[in-house]
Amino acid sequence: MNRPRPPATFATARLAAHPPRPEDAPAVLAAYAGDPEVTRYLAWKPYVRHEPLAVFFAECAAQWASGHGHLAWLLRFKGTATPIGSCGLTFEPAGTAMFGYVFARSVWGRGLATETLQFLVDWSLAQPSIHRAWAMCHAEHTASVRVMEKAGLAREALLRRWHVFPNLGPDPRDCIVGAKVK
Ligand SMILES: CC(C)(COP(=O)(O)OP(=O)(O)OC[C@H]1O[C@@H](n2cnc3c(N)ncnc32)[C@H](O)[C@@H]1OP(=O)(O)O)[C@@H](O)C(=O)NCCC(=O)NCCS
């Protein structure tokens, strides 16, 4: 099955998306990647220094070059320089697109995650080789469940004791899956 190539840059009504670069790390650390409130339900712990984040962004560039793995974008308000969030997708398992998204606390509640996820869902399902668009979050992460729902991912499953969230402890927690298929 052909693996689609997402656009390296895209724009939504309010946001511009570009692949992260190592030199973006200090601004991303300041904006959201060091905030424990932001990372609470994420798969990574808050960053303390920008150097490891720059290493991660270098890995992101390699994944963009190969077209494999997690393809990530940084998000900024159009016409501005400061990153306010990021999103990404993975084509795993084959024929599906799985999404992630994170925003700085200062911009929560303005519909930006929904706007971003909607773009990713629409783009993915427009690809002939993609039949399923989906995302997953902690079962008690009400805001993310709502974002999935608003972007058209129907609540599909409760996966009990499915995923370890490193900021919440070592126990696997329940997760909710949202999906849209064609
Ligand atoms: C989850 C997150 C992405 C939402 O981003 P956002 O831009 O604020 O989302 P939106 O504004 O598009 O929509 C949020 C919705 O959740 C609702 N919501 C937010 N907090 C809520 C809460 N505690 N309880 C119930 N609903 C809540 C909002 O009211 C809104 O729904 P509405 O439009 O029906 O009112 C953002 O909080 C974030 O970046 N969190 C940290 C990273 C993260 O957890 N990412 C997701 C991992 S699965």
The ligand as a Gaussian input file, in Angstrom:
#p B3LYP/6-31G(d) Opt

LIG

0 1
 C       -6.359000      19.132000      24.790000
 C       -5.969000      20.401000      24.026000
 C       -5.198000      20.000000      22.797000
 C       -7.237000      21.139000      23.626000
 O       -6.849000      22.256000      22.835000
 P       -7.836000      23.518000      22.622000
 O       -7.291000      24.320000      21.489000
 O       -8.064000      24.175000      23.927000
 O       -9.156000      22.744000      22.161000
 P      -10.469000      23.399000      21.515000
 O      -10.575000      24.813000      21.973000
 O      -10.448000      23.105000      20.049000
 O      -11.622000      22.500000      22.163000
 C      -11.598000      22.157000      23.536000
 C      -12.963000      21.652000      23.945000
 O      -12.832000      20.968000      25.189000
 C      -13.661000      21.591000      26.143000
 N      -13.004000      21.482000      27.443000
 C      -11.811000      21.994000      27.791000
 N      -11.538000      21.644000      29.073000
 C      -12.562000      20.892000      29.486000
 C      -12.863000      20.246000      30.708000
 N      -12.010000      20.263000      31.742000
 N      -14.036000      19.572000      30.805000
 C      -14.890000      19.524000      29.767000
 N      -14.654000      20.123000      28.566000
 C      -13.492000      20.782000      28.460000
 C      -13.817000      23.006000      25.663000
 O      -14.942000      23.638000      26.245000
 C      -13.950000      22.778000      24.172000
 O      -15.223000      22.279000      23.821000
 P      -16.422000      23.250000      23.306000
 O      -15.925000      23.919000      22.047000
 O      -17.546000      22.308000      23.083000
 O      -16.677000      24.247000      24.392000
 C       -5.112000      21.353000      24.901000
 O       -5.728000      21.511000      26.148000
 C       -3.703000      20.856000      25.118000
 O       -2.809000      21.153000      24.327000
 N       -3.481000      20.102000      26.217000
 C       -2.137000      19.600000      26.516000
 C       -1.668000      18.567000      25.502000
 C       -2.642000      17.430000      25.352000
 O       -3.159000      16.918000      26.336000
 N       -2.872000      17.026000      24.098000
 C       -3.794000      15.954000      23.775000
 C       -3.221000      14.642000      24.077000
 S       -4.359000      13.329000      23.663000

